[in-house]
């Protein structure tokens, strides 16, 4: 019996030591010298399914329930796809693209998708994409001086005035593409005017700003 108690104690202590080591590895990466190389952030998240619909031709979309590094092929497949683009203004080549119709030797550099980002989606015909993921309590989206193509990581339609109050001082205009009318809709935060009234799940938005800012979207 004493041997069994001793073994159980060793097992409990071993499990506690392993748990402590995992916490240290998460806090400090593989470097236990005290230099912080990564951080674990715990957020409120709920498993959800979301649907994004595109029409034949040009679309501005976002995928609200994916994470920050979902494989593109797992979310947007090549069926009826002409091309999908991501605008990356901080790089020399400002567009990442996946075009399945190009020759096989052409390398696509749009490999991962994020809920923070908006995308230009060009389809051969209308279709919908269903994906599973997480609905988080809030998402921080970096907005730079100039143009940023952002996602809308919420499953709820929201009045644009209230949703963008925090960035009113630096944002000059927000635009989205109305696929039904075939026109851009705009909202001007300084005067709270324009024909873009609501932020809609599945839509992508062009934001033009005068300075770098962080836009927090609540689910």
Secondary structure as UniProt FT lines:
FT   HELIX           2..28
FT   TURN            29..30
FT   TURN            32..33
FT   STRAND          45..54
FT   STRAND          57..61
FT   TURN            64..65
FT   STRAND          70..71
FT   HELIX           72..75
FT   TURN            79..80
FT   STRAND          81..87
FT   TURN            89..90
FT   STRAND          95..98
FT   TURN            100..101
FT   TURN            104..105
FT   STRAND          112..113
FT   TURN            115..116
FT   STRAND          119..123
FT   STRAND          127..136
FT   STRAND          138..143
FT   STRAND          146..150
FT   STRAND          158..159
FT   HELIX           160..163
FT   HELIX           165..167
FT   TURN            168..170
FT   STRAND          171..178
FT   TURN            179..182
FT   STRAND          183..188
FT   TURN            189..192
FT   STRAND          193..194
FT   STRAND          198..199
FT   TURN            201..202
FT   STRAND          205..209
FT   STRAND          213..218
//
